[in-house]
Amino acid sequence: MSETKPKKTTGRVNSFKIIQAIISVLFLAFLSWRLYNVISSGVYGPDTWVRFAISGLIIGSVYAVIAIGYTLVYGILFMINFAHGELMMIGAFSGYFVFEALKSIPVAATGMSFLDSYQIISVVLAFIVGMFMAALSGYFLEKIAYRPLRGAPRLIPLISAIGASIFLQNAAQVTFGPQRRTYTNPDALLRSQGWRIPIGGEEVILTYTGVLTFVLSILLLIGLYTLVMRTRYGRSMRAVAENKQTAALMGINVDRIISNTFIISGALGGAAGVMWGIHNGIIYHFVGFIPGIKAFTAAVLGGIGNIPGAMVGGLLLGIVESLGPAALGIDFQLKDVIAFSILVLILIFRPSGIVGEVLTEEKV
Amino acid sequence: MKDLIKQGLRLGSIFGVVIIFLILFGLTSTLSDILGEFVNLESRTRTGNPGGLMILFALLSLWAGSSASASDRSNWKSALVSGVSVSLIIGLFVAAFILLVGFLDSADVEMRDYLAQLDHLSVQFLLYGRSLIAGVLITFGIFLIFGILGALLAYWYEAKQAGEVIQKQVLVLKEKALDSKLAKQYKENPRSKWIGYGLLGLVVFITPQFLGKYWNYAMGTVGIYVLMGLGLNIVVGLAGLLDLGYVAFFAIGAYTAGLLTAPAPLPLQIGFWPVLIFSIVMAAFAGILLGIPVLRMRGDYLAIVTLGFGEIIRVLIRSDMLAPYVGGPQGIRDIAGPSLFGIAFSGKAYLYLIIIAILLIILFTNYLQNSKVGRAWMAMREDETVAQAMGINTLYYKLMAFATGAAFAGLGGALFAARNQYTGPADHTLMVSINVLSLLIVGGMGSIPGVIVGAFVLKGLPEILRELDLYRLLVFGGLLVFMMIIRPEGIWPAPRRRMELHEGELDVLPPEESLVGKEG
């Protein structure tokens, strides 16, 4: 397995690099010219920029949490878990059902429903159930769709993952119905409510749901980082990621580590789903798909297999996506174009991501 | 004994959960309808056929019972034990679920708001139109009786060795058929291959005459997917470049044809035939354009970048910004259909047009595959570094694969747009790429007949199974996973690929055992 890539020093490749450099310089020049124009024209006041940045940070933190799920699985199995977005969808639906169920339980002491009487407990419960259900699905997903394919050529598990993704989406559609559902948040987390911050004579609302999402994401990321980098268990995970055979020889139960990786990544996806529901409010069977792809973009952006990289990539992608259309003065419909263009550009000019991937050349 | 019970419980719970999901998906009503029709039972409720449901449950429990007793069929006692344990558990799972649902229903809870398949009528159907207790008991009884019966039947089957006898007979028949005079003649005669192709061609050309309007349309769709499959086959199957944004080229072909022939949004209205050529060229050009930056990317990244490219194209054609030029969300209407000597192609004639296009493309692909280019692609797929060392200009051949694949998709897109006389963003979603890739996988990567089989399975079969329309994609997704597990090389694989996938661990095998010299 120790193949070494030949050094590419032919004239063709060099001219390739020069062309790339010229194109990138031209592109950057165009971008800065455009940005200067938009800012100097004063279409958007400072409050608008802050609003965009805040919403970008919040959505970026959700991307980061999903991206970590991708990165963990990719780091260990070198496969894109295409169905990861669907785990997020399962989490979102589970949280929704918890809120609906709690809302229908009346509490005599307060005269309100359980959801509004014990709000913190309700939210915690929604997260626990959402994470649990998504983790369970992740566990079975690996067991049914991926484990029998271990050692097969890389295209095979990818197709299996695509199949699992289509299956889960449509299972949710026929089970729950195709309609969009609105999350019923507890009173304190109404989506319009928040702290008002005066900026440049205008007020910017920092919603409670947004703050909850952001803080929780950061906590999850820190917790996961500690788990992987500071604990004995994390060390065995990293060992499996490095080399499965050697890890097995060191007495690590590789199968269990892989299972648990899927459980952890599923739980993160589930948490992201509940956050998505609470913050964005609308869920349906397809809700996990686009965030899933975006989060993968984020993972690649930061350098796949790299946990801090996924965080940075997620936050960056969120900010660029929400500031980008405004900064370039283009339609907001095109924010996906910006996100994917960044992905393409990053992969062309810096394939190992911003932070750098942990993978060695040998494994890919 | 303990192991038997444990295994029975495990299998039983799997079956139980699966059956509960079948109920949640609403598949029980559909399946019971099909089964009920099959044995001519009168349907009594709107949501399904209660008799059919009983048969479905009975069949499922027979299956569960027989597979539970598979581990130990040495005596009837162990078969009975595993049968009882598995059927008890399934019965408990399903009966408890139905009891819960029935109870909620009788307490007037609107489950339909949350679980789309469970309303009052379907709960009544699950209870066979009887009272709560009676319905639950019947279900439990069916599972218990038929589960045990299944286990005992399997034991009896094994004891009589009936299975082996039948298998032997089948084998003998197979050998006889292979040894028969006709088969020998066919094998030995070098012209037989061409006779076979001729017959096939005849069938292909006659069939559209017997198809109605609907089937003509459906077969046209299958044909267009065959075209795209053949194109992606070159990119993924031969050159080994995983492209998940293949729909982009399809969209470029369709939109080029649409924009140049339709009266709006651009008033050009050029005729169909020059535009067809132009769409192919445009798509190939886009293929090269995408190819240049992504050439040196490795597998997974390439997949994601192409996926991103496909999404960019879709978002762009949908956007309001480009709406004055490409029609926006409404798409392009009144695209001109082709006509020759004053006769417009439509219906059957159009299907023939598609068939001719497919035949041309097949000939072209076949030629490429067996030429220097094809060999270079395959060498690249097997090992890029080695291919480079052998003096193959990988950049050039990769670009060529991209361009050729894109050109085929462009042709498919142009034909698609001209047939529907409309194209819009909804025709060019990621699902198209995934469908094409899946038909390639299901049919067999790198094999031309495989692509055709795959297109029929993935696009033709759902047309036949109209009753299962709601579950089409659900079944499709499950099928993909299942297929990857049991037959990853596809239904009609290319010989080389079949060997690759059945080789086991590459590292373990000695070099003589590898691909060299195995191909017949």
Interface residues (C-beta under 8 A of the other chain):
Chain A: M1 E3 K5 P6 R12 F78 M79 I80 F97 E100 I144 A145 P148 L149 G151 A152 P153 R154 L155 I156 P157 L158 I159 S160 I162 G163 A164 S165 I166 F167 L168 Q169 N170 A171 V174 T175 F176 G177 P178 I293 F296 T297 V300 I330 D331 Q333 L334 D336 V337 F340 S341 L343 V344 L347 I348 P351 V364
Chain B: F21 L24 F25 G26 Y114 L115 A116 Q117 V236 L242 P293 V294 M297 R298 G299 D300 Y301 A303 I304 V305 L307 G308 F309 E311 I312 V315 L316 R318 S319 D320 M321 T385 Q388 A389 L395 I434 L437 S438 I441 M445 L470 Y471 L473 L474 F476 G477 G478 L479 L480 V481 F482 M483 M484 I485 P488 E500 L501 E505 D507
